[in-house]
Amino acid sequence: MPSNVQELRPKSPETEKITINLGFVDLGHVDLMVKDGFYSNRTDFIRTAIRNQLERHAEVVKQSTARQGLDLGLRNYTRADLEAARRAGEMVHINVLGLASIAQDVTAELARATIGSVSVLGALHATPAVKAALADRTR
């Protein structure tokens, strides 16, 4: 990026990299499906398989999400949100299935003063200082 251009909001990645271990026979089957043109690559096959399983169990996931009171998808917590909670004397409880993002300008002190608990099924994006400050409140 040129030195005179300032990024206003860093772009969050839309995916999270994971590592899986597959047996050689299973991996060979995946490679055969790719070779025969059913999938463009291993990643395409794995993503499709995961989506199919999530679709297959969609009703159970929906019920569990409702039962556990999870926010579904992307949930951003801004400095203004947390400052408003502090002024109101309230604690924020982060309970997200997807991506929870705490703004880069949130200090560790503000996070500790306003965030009572953190439970994220998926990914949590926050500064290392905020993550460290909330480590004892994260499950």
N, C-alpha and C positions, 0 to 999 in steps of 0.2 A: 504494500500500500504506500503511495507517495507520502512524503513527510508532512505535506500541508492538508492531508485528508484525515479527518478524525472519525473513527467508527463510533456511531451513536449508540448502537446496541449490538453486542456481539451475537452472531448467529449461533443458536444452539444446534448441536447435531440432532438429526431426526432419528438416529439409530444408535444403538449401543452394541459394541462388539462383544460377542461371547465366544467361548471355546467349548467344543464338545469332543468327547472321545467316542469313536465308532469302531466297532470290530472291523477287521479286514474284509470279511464277506459282505457286511452291510455297505461298507464304503465301495466295494466293487460293484454292488448292485446300483448304487447312486451313480457311479461313473458310467455304468452301462446305459442307464437312462439318459444321461447327458450325451454320451456318444451316439445314441440312437435318435437324438434330437427332441426328446420329450421335454427337456429342460435345457436352458442355455448354459448353466454351470452348476456346480455343487450348491452354491448359495441359493440360487433360484429354487432348486429342489427342496432344500431345508426350509426356506421361507414358506414355500407352498405347503409343505407337510405341517408346519406349525400352524399356519392359518386354517388349514382343514381341521386340525384338532381343536383349535379355539372355536371354530364355527360349530363343530360337533357338540361341544360342551357349553355353548353360548348361554343356554337357559340356566344352567347350574351356576355359571360365573355371574350372571345377572342377579340371581337370587343372593349369592354370597356377597356381592358388592353392596347390595341394598342392606342386607343384614348387618354388615360391618360398618355401614355409613361411610363408604369410601367415595372421595371425589374421583371421578373417572376422566382420564385424559391428561391434559396439561393444566397445571395450577401454578400461577405466578404469585409470589408474595413480594410486594414492593416495600420500599422503605416507608412510604406514606401509609400503607396498610398497617405496618407494625407500629408506627408512631401513633396512629389513630387508636390502636388497641391499647397502647401504653397510656394514652390520655384517658381512655375509658376505664382503665384499671382491669382490662380483660386479658386473658391468656389465649393465644392461638394454638390450636391442636391440629397439626398437619397430618392428614390421613388420606393418602392418595394412592390410586392404582394408575400408574402411568409415569408422568414426569412432574416432580415438584421442583420448582425453581425459586430460589431466594435471591433477590436482586444483589448485584455486585456491590452496591453502595450501602448495604446493610452491615452494620458493625457487629462484632462478636458481642459487645455489651448490649446492643439493642436486641439481638436475637435471644440472648439469655434472659433478658427482662420481659420478653413478650411471647416466646414460644415455649409452651409447656410440654409438648411431646411431638415426636416425629415418627411416623410410621409410613414408609413408602414401599410399595410393591412395584418395582420398576427402577427408576433412577432419581437421585436427588442431586441437583446442581446448586452449589453454593461455594463460596470461597473456602479455602482450607481453614481459615480462622473461624468462620461461622460453623463449619462442620465440627471442628474441634470443640468449640464452645457448647455445641449441642450433643456431643458424643454420649453423655450420660442420660440424655432424654430420647435417644434414638433406639428404636427396636426393630 
